[in-house]
Amino acid sequence: KLLYTTKSKFDIKNPLGKREDGTTPGLENIFPIFFSSKGASSSSSPIQRLVTNLESIDIYQNIIASGRNKIERVDQLVKNKKSNNNDNILLRLSASGNYDNQKKRINFSFDLAYFNVLGVRVPYPVPFRLLGDEAKGYLDTKIITSKLRVSTGNKGTSFILRRDV
């Protein structure tokens, strides 16, 4: 469960968020004259900025592994705080994942997303395959214990997550 995340402001010159490593795989690369990353600090995506500012939801990040250093999925779940049943998932963003032993990092590529509206699964309107590298990211984990994880993502956002079992 997400306990804390750093926040960033919307930057019209980097509408999808600015990557920590300075790469621009998305719209910023296709139309560089409209988007400039000079002097801009890294920033989170518009969806991330929106959901992390909502007080009525809880956010969970599940890393699904099948053995030591074998990551299969990275799931982001946005859940309604007021509901205690399994139908409380409002949004699921899911990515295939792998672990980079050399960089000690989890790499992921979003490939599935949907909203849950009144129990009906509604596709998330983002064509991940067409986004190419813009749909990819990574998590660098700085601290991990049996109950707590502190990670920083590819857009510079830091996360403090508590393990809920």
N, C-alpha and C positions, 0 to 999 in steps of 0.2 A: 504494500500500500504506500502510495506517495505521501510523504510527510512534509516535504519542502522541495521547491524548485526555484532556481534563480529565474528572474523575469527579464525580458527584453522588450524594447519598444518597436513598433512597426516602422520600417524604413522603406519609403516608396522606391528607393533605388535598389532594394533587395527584397522584393515582395514575398518570396518564398523562404526568406531567412538566409542569413549569411553563414557559410561554413567556416569552421575554425581554421581549416588548412588553406583557406583562400580559393579553393576550386569553385568553379561556377558551371556545374553540369546541366543546369536547366535553362529557363528563359533568359537568365542573365548572360549565358554564353551565346545563345542564338541571336539576341538583340543587344549587344554590348553598348550601343550608343545610348540606349534608354536606361540602362542599369549600370551603376558604377559602384564598385566595392572599395574604391580608394578611400582610405581613412575611416571606413565603416568597421565597427566591431562585430563580432559574430552575434547572431541572433536566432531565435527559435522560429519555427514555422507559424503561419497564421492560425492554423487549427490548434497547435499546441498553446499558443498565447490565449486563444479563446477558452479552451476547456480548463486550463490551469487557473483561470480567473473566476470560474463558476464555483460558488459556495455550496450548491445543492448536490454536488457529485463527489465521488471518490474515484481516484485513479489508481489502477494497479498495473504493474509490469511483471509479466511472467516470463522467465527464461526457462525453456523446456530443453533439458539435456538428456542424452542417452548414453551416459558414461562420462568419465573424466575428460574435460576439454572437448566434448563433442556436443555442440549446440545445434539443436534442430529448429526451434522456433523462438521468436521474441514477440510476445503479445502485449499490446497496450489495451487495457479494458477500462472504459469509462462507465461507472455504475451510479445508479440513483441511490443517494444516501438513505432515502426514506423507505426503501424496499429491502426486505431480507430474503427474498426468494431467488431462484436461479434466473428468473426473467428480468432481473434488474439491470442487465447490461444494456446500456444505451448506445454505445459505440465500441466496436472492436476493430483495431488496426493490428494486423498480423504480418509477420515477416519471416522468411526463411533465414536461418542464421548459421554461422560457423565461427569457430574460435581460431584466431591468429596467434599461434604460440610465440612467434617472434616478437610481435608488438604487444602481446598480452592484452588482446582486445577482442570484443565480440563484434563481428561484422554482420550486418543484416540487410535484407532487401525486401521492402514491402511488396506483398503479392495478393493480399486479401484484406478486405475491409467491408464493414456493413454497419448500418444502424438497426436497432431493434425498436420498431414503432408499434406499440400496442400488441406485442407478441409476434409481429410480422417482420421478417428479415428483409431490409431494404438495402440494396447495394450502395456502397459509398461511391459517389460519382467522380472517381479519379482513375484514369487509365494508367496504372502503375507501369505496365510494360512500355507504354509510349514515353514515359518520363525517363526511362533509362537510369543513368546514374543518380538523377535527382531523387529517385525512390530508394536509394541506398544510403546507409549510414553506419555508424559504429558507436560502441559504448566502451569507454575506458573506465574500469572499476578501480577506484582509489582505495576504498576500504570495504572489506567484507567480513562479517561475522555470522554466527548462526541466526541472528535476528535483524541485522542491519546491513544495508549496502549503500555506498556512496559512489555514484558514477557521473561521468561527464560525457555528453554526447558530441556528435560531429559538428553541431552548430553552437558548441560552447556552453550549453545549458547543463548545470549541475543538478543532480537529483539525489535526495535522501529518501530511501525506501525502507519500510519495515516489513519483515517477513510475517505474513498472516497465514496460519495453517488451519 
